[in-house]
Amino acid sequence: MHAFADRTLGRVGTVFLASILVVAVAVPVSNLLFPPGSPLHMPSYLVALLGKYICYALLALSIDLIWGYCGILSLGHGAFFALGGYAMGMYLMRQIGTRGVYANPELPDFMVFLNWSELPVFWYGFQHFAYAAFMIVAVPGLLAFLFGWFAFRSRVTGVYLSIITQAMTFALMLGFFRNNFGFGGNNGLTDFKEILGFNVQAAGTRAALFAASCLALAVGFVICRAIITSKFGKVLIAIRDAESRTRFLGYRVESYKLFVFTVSACMAGVAGALYVPQVGIINPSEFAPANSIEAVIWVAVGGRGTLIGPIIGALVVNYAKTTFTSGMLAPYWLFLLGGLFVAVTLLLPRGIVGTIQHFWSQRRQARDGEGAVPEPSPAPAE
């Protein structure tokens, strides 16, 4: 089964990766080169919506790396996603300058409104994109490293680890809601003007952000596949299936878990950073534990431990969310989401892609069994 999954990941994964790159080109071309009246034209609002879905897919992929292949169920990955988003939001706020409501060249509007006299130290450097890009990866990665260092060395596992990650993101949410925290309070960061000198609302900028999101998803997919198909990845799977036995064999389980947890957090931070300029706002609600739980549901629906499954799950569930929340069924979306999770758990425990892989594996084994020549039975003893 594992050998079949590895071969499938190699073949189907290559096709899937090529499909992502094709979409990264096709959608911007459809939006920019075809006139609005053409059936091949894609509206700018739809480009932004699809870009948001791609960012969610990258978040789901980061969760699958630790949950599907290492058995670490994090219910706080929304915190890393939000921290990456805030790092990007701080850069975008510094680009506003005198075009804000209060026309202050140094302080964002919310700081002027709250009577801040000077820019906090932790805002220094965010006027430079290179520094912001570094912080997008460094801040979630550092938090994950510190959290994992204490949690994994203490051998906190299972539901206890999940609860602690949820408590972490809830604590961050409460902190970012405070006005004196320096991140805009409950209103967050918004009213962005430009990114890298380009109007963030322009169709060309939105198309470029979509393409960048697809490229980030493709790079994340390649990184994850390189990890899990290596010897390092085999050890991760061993930790998932039998952590105590793997530790007994001499592997430093804590180091493996710490590394993959940190990599996963960095991926989530990049997803959040690409998400913010496409939706136009980042506020403390992104830290809500419910968001992290919903991201876990995407992985479960698509099929954890498959890489492709979480991406498909994120796209399918969020498309359904957009469809249902825009009509009369909007108040019942959470019930539908919970029902979907229960149905998948009971009827498709392997998720969409995992079930398909299992089905083809069974067919392949049956076909190989039918074609095999039966061995002659041994002669009876005299």
N, C-alpha and C positions, 0 to 999 in steps of 0.2 A: 504493500500500500504506500509506504513512504517512498520507495523507488519510483512508483508510478507518479506520485505527487511531484517529485523532483523533476521528472521528465516533462510532466504537464506544465509545471512552472517555467521550464526553459522554453518550450515551444509556444504555449499560449501566452506566456509572459512577454515574449518578444513581439508577438502580434499585438498584444494589448498596449505595450509601450509605443509601438509604431502608430497605433490608433490615437493615443494621446497627442502625439506630435502632429498628426494630421489635423486633429481638431484644433490644436493651437494655431494652426495656419488658416484653416478653413473658416472658422468663425470670424476672425478679424477681417478676412478678405470679403466675406459675405456682408459684413457690416459697413465696410468702408468703400468698396468698389462698386457695389450694386446700388442703384437708386432706390429710394423708399417704396416706389410703386412696383418694383420687381418682386416676383415670387421668391427669388433667391436672396432677397435682402433680409438681414436680421436686425431688428431694432436694437438701439443702444441699451435700453432698459433690460432686454433679454440677455445681452452680453454681460452686463453687470450681475444679473441673477445667476447665470451659468458660472461666472467667475467665483461667486460666493459658494456655489456647490462644489467647485473644484477645491477651494480652500478647506471646506468641510471634509472632502475626500482625503486630503493630505493629513488632517487631524485624525481621521479614522485609521489611516495607514500607520500613523505613529502609535496609536493605541494597540493595533494588531501586532506590532513588532514586539511589544512587551507582554501582552496578554495571550496572543495566539501562539507565540513561540517560546515564551519564558514563564508563562503562568502568573504574571504580575497583573492583577486586576486593579487598575487605578481608576478611582472615581473622582479624581481631581485634576485630570489633564486639561480641563477648561482653564485652569489657572495659568498654565504655561502658554496656552493659546492667547489668553487675555494679556499676559505680560508682553508677549511679542507684539500684540496689537497696540498696547500703550506706548511701547518704544517707537513704533512707527507714528502713532498719533502725536507724540512729543516732537518728532521731527517735522511733521506737517504743520503743527501749531507754530513752530519757530519760523516757518516759511511765510506766515501771514504778514508779519511786520506791521507796517502802518495801515494796512488795508482792513484791520479789525475795526470793531465798533468804536473803540476808544483810541484808535490810531497810535498806540504805544509801540515804539519800535523794539522794545526789549521784553515787555511782559505780555503774556496772553490775556485775552479779554477777561477771563474768569478771575485772574489774579488782580487785575485793576479793580474789578467789581468788589472783590473781597478785601481791598485796601492793602494788598501786598506792596511793600516798598522796593523789594529787589527780587531778582530771580533766584530761586533755590539752587544750591550747589549741584544737586543731582540733575538739574536741567542743563547744566553746562555741556557744551559739545554737541548737543542735538541739532544745532543749526547745520551741521555737516552730515551729509548722507552716509559717508563711510563710517563715521562714529555710530550713527543710528543703526546701520546694518550690523555692526559688531555687537551692539547691545541687544539687538533683536535675538541673536543667538546666545550671547553670553549670559544675559539675565535669567532666562528660563533654564539654561544649562547649569548655571551655578546653583540656583535654587534646588534643582533636581539632584545635583551632586551632594549638596549638604543634607537634604532630606534623606536621600538614599543611603548616605554614609552612616547616619544614625539608625535608620530603620533596618537596613539589611545586616549591619553588624550586630544589632540586637535580635536578629532572626525573627523579625515581625513578618508574618506571612498571612495569606488567606484573607478572611473577612476582616481581620484586625487591621491589616495594611490598607484595605479598601476604605475602612472607616477613617483612618488617620489621614489619608489623602483627601477625603471629603471634608474633614475638619480643616485641613490646610487651606483649601480653596474658599471655604466659608469664612475663615478668619481674614483672608486677603480681601474678600468682598466687603466685609464690615470696615476694614481699614480704608479701602478706596472710596467708600461712601462718605467719609469724613472730609469736610471742606479744608481742614487744616493739614490734610495729608499731602496736598500739593498736586493733585491730579484731576481737579475739576469737580470733585464731589459726586453727587448723584447725577449731575448733568454730563459728566465725562468730558471728552474732548471732541469737538466738532467744528463746523464752519471752515473746513479745509479749502485752501485756494489752489495750491499747485504742488507738484512733486517733480523734483529734478528740473524745475523751470517750466514745466508743462501744466496747463490748466487741468486740474483733476477731474473736472466735469466734461471735458471735451471728448468727443467720440473716439478720436485717435488715442487719447490717453487710456480710456476704458478698454479699448481693444488691446493696447500694449500690456495693461495690467492682467487682462485675461490670458494673453499668451505667456506672460511671466508666471502666472499661477499654474498653467499647464506644464511649463518647463520645470517648475519647482516640484510638481507632483511626479513628473518623470524622473527627475534626479533622486527624489525620495524613494521611488520604487526601485531604482537601480541600487541605491545604497542598501535598502532592506534586503533585496534579493542577494546581493553580494555577501551580506552578513549571514543570512540563514543557510546559504549553500556552502559556506566554508566550514572548516572544523570548529570554529567558534560557534557557528549556528547549531551544529550537532550537539555541542555541550549545552547550549541554551535549551534545546528540546529535551535533553536528558534531565536538566534541572526542572523543567516543567513536569515531566512524567515521574521523576523519582529524585527529589532534591536531596534527601538524606543519603541515598545510595551514591549519588554523584559526589557529594562531599566526602563520603567514605573512600571513594576511589582516589582522592587526593586533589580534586579540583577546588580552587578558591571560588566557591559559589558566590560569595558576596561581591567579589570583584567583577564577575561576569554580569551579575544583575545590576550593579552600579553603573557599569559602562553602557549597557543597552538602555537603561532607564534615562540616563543623561542624553544619549543620542535621540531617544524618542521625544524628550522634552524640547530639544533644539528644533526638531522637525515641527512640533506643535507651535513653537514660537514663530517660525517662518510662516506657517499657515495663518496665524493671527495677524502678522504684519501685512501680508498680502490681502487679507480680508478687509482691513480697516479703510484703505482708500477707495475700495469698491462699494462699501456700504455708506461711507461718509461719516461714521461716528464710532466711538468706543466709549463705553461707560461701565460701571461696576457690575451691571447685570450679566456681563459676559463671564464673571466669576461664579455665577449661581451654580450650586451643585447639580441642579436639574439639567443644566447644559452638558455637564460631564457625563451624567447618567444617560442622556439622550445619545451622546456620541458612542457610548458603549453599546447601545441598542443598534446603532448603525452597523457596528462590527459584527454583532451577533446575527443580525438579519442577513448580511452579506456572506458571512462564513469566516469565523476567526481561524487563524492559522493558514490562510490561503493567499494573502497579500492582495489579490485581485478582488476578493469578496468584500472586504471593508470599503473599498472604493465604490463598488457597485451598490452596496448597502447605503452608503451616504447619499449617493445620487438618487436612488429610488425613494428612500424615506423622506428626503428633503423635497423632492418633487411632489410626493404625496402631501406633505405638509403645506406646501404652497397652494396646491389644488384645494385642499379641504378648508384651510383657514381663510380662503378668499370667498367662501360661500356661506350658506346657512349652517353648515356643519362646523363652523369655526369653534363654537363653545365645546364641541365634543372631540376636538383633535387629540387631547391628552388621553382620553378614553380609547380612542382608536389606536394611538401609539402603544398604550399598554396592552391592548388586545392583540396587536400585531406581535409584540414581544412574546406574549404567552403562547400564541399560535405557533410562532417559529420555534420556541423552546420545546413544545410538545410534538409538533408535526415535522419540523425540519431542524433537529438539534444541531446539524452541521452547517446550517445556513444555506443560502441559495447556491453559492459556488461549491461549498463543501459537499452538498448533496449531489450535485452534478458530477463532481469528481468521484464520489463513492459509487455512483451508478455506473459510470464508464469503467471504473476499476473492476466492478463485479462482472460486467459484460466481457471485459478483456480476459479475466480469469476463466470465465465460462468458455469463451472461445478457445483459449489455449488448452483448456482441459479436454474439450471435444476433439481437438486435433492431435492430442498426444496418443502415442501407441501404448496400450496397456502392457505392463511388464508381465512376463509369464509367471504363473504361480509356482512356488517351489514344489518339487516332487514329494509325494507323501513318504514318510519314513517307513522303511521296511521292518 
